[in-house]
Amino acid sequence: MSSETIPIGEWLVSLRQAANDLLKTSLRFEKNASGEAPERGRKKGASARSTPAAKKKSEPKAPPADAQHGAYIAVLGEANAMHLGITTSPDGCLALARGLLGMRADEELSEKDAVDGVSEVMNIIAGKVKSTMSDRDHSLRLGMPIFMQQPVQLREGLERVQADVMIGPVPCTLMVFRMKQAA
C-alpha cells in the first residue's frame, strides 16, 4: 500500500474534530445553574452573554502566546511527519485535566497531575487524528506527548496552522506544524 502526503490544513480539520469528539465523550466539566460550564476568570453572577452582539458565536480568544502551556505529540509516517499541539493558560491546563478526571473546579490538583492530564488529552486527540488519517497513510505512528510551559517558536523552514477553539469552558489553541514541503 502506498502512502500519500496529507495537506497540513486537513490535519487541522481532523484535529478540531478529534478535540470536539473528546469533549463529547471523555471530558466532564461542571455545569452552573443555567446548565453551562462556568467560565474561568469571570466573577460569580457575571453573564457570559451580556450584550446582544455577544450572542453571536464568535471565535474564542486564546491566552497570549507567552502565557500558553501545552502538550505536543509527533505523528510520523512514510509520507507525513507532523506535530500536533494543544495550548492554553495554566488555569486552562488545570481545567482540562480536571475535566478528564471528572473533578469539580474547586478540587485540588497538583501541577504534575495537570501536566499528565493535558498530555493525556493530547495523546487521546492525536490517537483519534491518527485513526482518521491512517486510511491515507497506513504507516502513521504516534510519539510520546511532550508538555511545554512555553509556546513552540516558528522558525525558518517550519510551517504551522492553528485554530483557537473552546474545549468546554477552556479557550485553547490547536496547532499542526511540520517542516515545509519542497516546492
Secondary structure, 3 states (H helix, E strand, C coil): CCCCCCCHHHHHHHHHHHHHHHHHHCCCCCCCCCCCCCCCCCCCCCCCCCCHHHHCCCCCCCCCHHHCEEEEEEEECCCCEEEEEEEECHHHHHHHHHHHHCCCCCCCCCHHHHHHHHHHHHHHHHHHHHHHHCCCCCCCEECCCEEECCCCCCCCCEEEEEEEEEECCEEEEEEEEEECCCC
